[in-house]
Amino acid sequence: MKTGMIDTSRIEAMMAQLKTAATRAQGTESPLQVGKTAGKVDFADALKSSLDQVNNVQQQSEQLGQRFAAGDDKVNLSDVMISMQKANISFQATVQVRNKLVSAYHEIMNMQI
């Protein structure tokens, strides 16, 4: 990859991940069918779906932690910690995607016409 140039293969891989997350959130298709039957997917919808999924994971983790703190016998510490780590990883991945999108936007805006 050259500096100052946009690596299109990474952008395409990111778009494929967003499409997969969007279809999983909608529950309409399995991840294996995405490449075969998916037509055009609106980027804004895919991004919103991904953000909603991250938000849901964080809320579930918080609720699990609250149940554990309240003394619920059905919730153990390992489940709470795993849930919190999943929420943290999904949030960090979202931040990295945002950083890449902002970086790509800045590169596009700085291109000579």
N, C-alpha and C positions, 0 to 999 in steps of 0.2 A: 504494500500500500504506500503510495506516495503521500507526502505531507501536503496539505492544501487541497487534496482531491477527495471526493466522497467515494467511499468504498460501497458500491451498489449491492454487492453480495450480502453485506451485513444488513443493509437497509431491507433487502428482500427477506432475509431470515427473520428480522424483527417484525416485519409485516405478517409473515406466516405465523409467528407466535401470537400476535395480536388477533389474527383471524381465528386461530384455534381457541384462544381464551374467550372470544366473543361467542363462538358457537357452543362452547361448553357452558357458558353462563346462561345462554338461552335454552340449552338442553334440547336443541333440535336435531343435531347431527353428532355422530361420533367423531373423534379427532382424526380417524383414518379416512373419513369420507370428505374432509374439508377440501383437499386438493382436487378431488375428482368432480364434485358437484357444485362447489361454491362459485357463484358468479362474482359480480362486483360487490365488494363490501365497503361501505362508507367508513372512511378512516375515523371520523369523529365518533361513530357508533362503536367501532372496535375499541377505540381508546377509552370511551366511557364505560364500556363493558369490563375492560381490564381494571379500571379504577374502582368500579363497583365491586369486583371480585376481591380486590385487595382490601377494600373497606369491610366487606363481609368477613374476611378472615380475621381482620383486626378486632372487629366487634365480637366474634365468637370467642377469640382468645381472651378478651377482656371479661366476657361473661363467665367463661370457665374459671378464670382467676378469682372473680368475685364469689362464685359458688364455692371454690376451695377455701377462700378466706372466711366464708360464712360457716364453714364446717360441714359441708355436704359430704357424706360418706361415699357417695358414688363417684366422686372426683378425686383422683390421686395426684400427687405432686408431679410425677413424670408426665402425665397427660397435659398438665398446665404448662410445664416447661417446654414440651414439644410444640404445643399450640403457640406459645409465645415466640419460639424460634421460627416457626413457619410464617407467622405474621411479620416478624422482623425481616426475614429473607425476602418475602414478597414485597415489602415496602422498599427495601434496598434495591431490588431489581427494578421497581417502578422509578425510583430516583435515577438509576443509571440510564434507563430508557429516556427519561426526560432530559438528562444531560446530553445524551447523544443527539436527540432531536434539536435541542437548542444549539449544539455545536454545528449540526448540519445546516440549520437555519442561518447561523452567522456566516458559514462558508458560502452559502448561496447568496446572501446579501452582499458579501465582499467580492463576488465575482465581477470581473470586468465584462462589459457588454460590447 
